[in-house]
Each structure stands twice: as structure tokens, then as C-alpha cells.
């Protein structure tokens, strides 16, 4: 049995635009609801959600039956966490809060076996279909997506050097934390935030580096993709549920008052 091709990794290499969805509700059932919507990629979040390894496993199993590639945002740039997620079969990882070339190198090293890294070796894992994938060791480094998240002004100033680390497939800008870092806490769409992100992103794009982000404004998501961003997530499962719930309630309440009036 051969290792399956990671469509997302190869799409990034080809600069094919990839539209994504953030997954935070920690439910394999909810993941299955979203898995067949048609997104190119999904991000199962361990940093800002109560996900654990078992809940991530269930969600990856739900996405495995769909054409959507589900990658995982690891809790931290930690080699042990990376090892466990890769053994579970995560096809790609997003590393939060990368601040330097050294941290970028450590992230990549955690995804690679010696002599190119420090990933521990285990044979009968879900990633190898319990020992049945015969070319796993030879090909996994080429197929596993490695994305690094820049979340401060200092990190953005080093974006070129961080992106140049061998094994990095893309740079992800985190507007929420960037906003906080520059004194705009709670305002990820502030023009000052994007005045910092966009020039750095365009420089990376010009150098052939895929760049991505998460925004909750669908028009702005399309704008970024039109400007050369390769992978953009345009919403989260939690925000979609919250907005739909609020909108439905408001619509029905408004219609009820208009049609029936207020009883005397």
C-alpha cells in the first residue's frame, strides 16, 4: 500500500487558490456536517478550542471520507505534540506564534525523521495504516504540509527569513494576535493591521511563497485570494452557528411582531 497524495500540499506548491474553514467545535459529528460542503481545506484547531487527541482523531476520520484536507493547528511548537498528531495521521500542521528562524527550524525538524529532524519512529500507527503503507518513511516529508503562523510585528519583520527555512510550505498571518501586538486588541480588521500584513504578504508572494490567513468577512476573503493569497479560511464553524442562530431568532421574532402584532 502506498502513501496517499496530499492534495493540499501540492495545491500550495502549484499556487492553486484554496478556500478553507476553521473547525473549533470539537465534534466529529459537526466535522462531518462541514466535511462535504466543498471546502478545499479545513483547520482543526487545538490552540484555541478544547480539542484533545481523541476529538481530533474523530474529526480527521470524518474529513477522511471527503475531498477536504483537514490539517491541525498544534497547541504549541512542541515536538512531542507534533509526533503524536503525525502518528495519528494528520496530513499537515499549522504552528502558532513562530517568532524566529530558530523556531521555524524547530517546527520543521519536529515533522522529520533523523537525520533531517527529531521525529520519533513508530511503525503500526494510523498514519501508516498500522504498518501497511510501505513507502511512508520515504514520502511523508514531501506530503505533510508545514505552515507557520506569524502573529506579531517582530515576526512579520522576519517573514522572508522564516519562509526560507527548508520544509516550510506556507506562511499564515494571524490578524487577531497581530492586532493585539500593535495596540488594536479586538480589531483584526483594522486598516493598521492589514497595512502591516499586506506588504509582507505581497513580498512573500513575489518570492513564490504561499501565504494564507483567516478572516470572517467573505468579501475580504475573496479580495485576499484575488490579490495573490493562496490559502484563506473564510469562517469558523462556531461563528457560523452563532450567527445563523442569532439571525434566525431575530428574523422570526421580527416577522411574528409584524404579522400578529402584540396581544392586547
N, C-alpha and C positions, 0 to 999 in steps of 0.2 A: 504494500500500500504506500502511495506517495503523499507527501505533504501538499495540502490544497493551496492553490494560489490565493494570496491576499489581494483582493480586488482594490481595496482602499490604498494600500501601499503603492501599487502600480499606477493607480489613478493619480496620486500625488506626483509620482515621477513623470507622468505624462502631462501634468498641469491640467488635468480634466477637472472642471469645477465640481465640487462635492458639497451637497446640501445636507446638513445634519440636524439632529435633535438631541437635547440633553435629557438624560434619564436619571431621575433622583428619587423616585417613589419606592424603590427597594422591593418591588414586587415582580415576580416572573409573570404573573397574570397580566399586569399592566404593561409589562415589556412586550408581551405577545400581542396586545391590542395595538401597540405602536409599530411593531416589527414589520407589519405588512402594509404600512402606509406608503412606502416607496422612497423613504429617505436613503441617501447613499451611505450614510454612516450615523451611528449613534454613540453617545458618550455615556457610559455607566459610571456614575460619579461616586467615588469613595471619600473624597476630601470633604465635601460639604453635604453629606447625607449620611444616614445611619446604616449604610450598607456594610455588610461583613462578607467574608469569603463565600459563605453558603448562599447568600442572597445574590451576590454577583454571579456565582455559578449558575443559579436558576435563570437569571436574566440572559446570560450568554447562551444557555440552552434554548431559550425562547427565540433569540435572534438567529440562532444557527439554522433554523428552518426557513429563513427569509433571505433575500438578496442584500439586506442591510448589514454592513460590517460594524460590529459592536466592539469598540475599544474601551479601555478602562482608564479613568484618572486615578492613579495610585494615591494613597493618602499623603505620601511624602517620598522624597528621593531616597528610598531605603532599599538596599539590596535584598534584604530578606523578604520584604513585601513584594518586590518585583519577581523574585524567584517563585514565590507561591502563586502569583497571578499567571505567570507564564506557564507554570506546570499545569494550572487549571485550563490552559488553552486560550488565554487572552490573545487575540490576533494583533493587538497594538496597545501602547500605553501612552498616556499624557502625564508628564511630570510637572507638578506645580512648583511655582516660586523658584525658578532657576535664576541664580544671581551672578554666575560667573562661568568662565570656560571650564574651570576645575569641576564645578558642579555638573556641567553638561557632560564632561568626560566620565564622571562617576555614574551618571544616569545611563549612558550608553554601555559602559562596562558591565552594569548590572544585568543587561539583556544578553550578554555574550558569554559563551563558554571560554575557558582558558584555551589558548594563550592570549586571546583578544579581550578577555574580560574576566569576571569573577562569578558568573552564574554557576550555582551548584548543579551537579548532574544527578538526574533521577530517570530511570527507564520507563517504568509502567505508569505513566501519567495520562491524564485526559488529553494533554497536548499531543502525545504520541499515539493516541487511541490505544493506550495501555500496551505499548510496545509494538504495535502493528505497523507504524509509519517507519519505513526503513531508511528514508533519506532525511529524517528530521534534523539531525545534528548538522548535516551538510547544508541545509537550505533555510533553517529557521531564521538566521540572522538577516537573510535577504528578504524574507517575507514579513517579519514583525515590524509594525510601524512604531517609530520612536518620535514622539512630539514633545517639544519643550515649551513650557509656558513662561512668558516674561510678564512680570506684574509690578515692576517699579521703574522709575525713571533711570536708576542706575543700571538695571538690567537692559533696558532699551538702548542705552548708550553703548552697550557691549554686544548688541544684537548680531552684528556682522561676524564677530569672532565666535560667538556661541553657535551660530548657524553653521559655521565652517567646520565644526567638530565632526569627524568621520562617524557616520552611523546615524546622524540626525536627518529625519525625513521632512520635518517641517517645524515652523515656529508659530506658536499660538500666543496671541496677545490677550491678556485678561483685563478688560476695561474697568471692571469693578474695583480691583485692587490698585490698578494704576490711578484711578480717580482718587482713591483714599490716599495714595502716596503723594499726590500733588495738591492735597488740600481740598479735594472735591468729593469727599466721602458721601456715598449715596447718589452720586450723579454720573453714572458711567457714560451717559450720552452727552455730557458737557462738551462744547466745542474745544475747550482746552485739552481734554483727554485725547480727542481724535487728532488735534493738531500735533500731539506728541506721537501717536501711533502711526498715522498715515505716512509721514515722510520716512520713518524707519521701515515700515512695511513695503513701501514702493522701492526703497533701496534694495531690500532683500529680493523682491520680485524681479528687479532688473538683473540681479545676480543669479537668478534661476532657482531661488529658494521658495518652496510653497509656504504660504502664510495663511493663518486662519484666526477665527475668533468666535465668540458667542454674543449675539445681540438679540433682543426681544422685539425689535421693530422689523417687520418683514420687508418693508420698503428699503430700509437701510441695509438689511442683509443682502438684498438684490443689488443695491448700489455697490457694496463692497465686492461682490462677485464680479460685477461688471468692471470694476477698477483693477481687477487682477488677483484678488484674494482667491485662493484655491479651495479652501475648506471652511465653511461658515455654518455654524449651528444657529438656527433662527428661532428657537424656543425651547422651553423645558416642559416636561410632562406635568410638573406641579403647577406651573404658571398657566398652562392651557386649561387644566381642570379648574383652577381657581377662577380664571376669567370667564370660562363658559358657565360655571355655576352662578357667579355673580350676575352675568348678563342674562341668563335665563330667568333668574328670580326677578330682576328689575323689569324685564320685558313683560312677564306675566302679571306682575303687580300693576304695572302701568296700564296694561290692557284691561285688567279687571276694574280698575277705578274708572276708566273712560267708558266702558260698556255698561257697567251696572251701577256706577255711582256709589256713594256712601249711604248705607241704610239709615233711615231716619231714627 
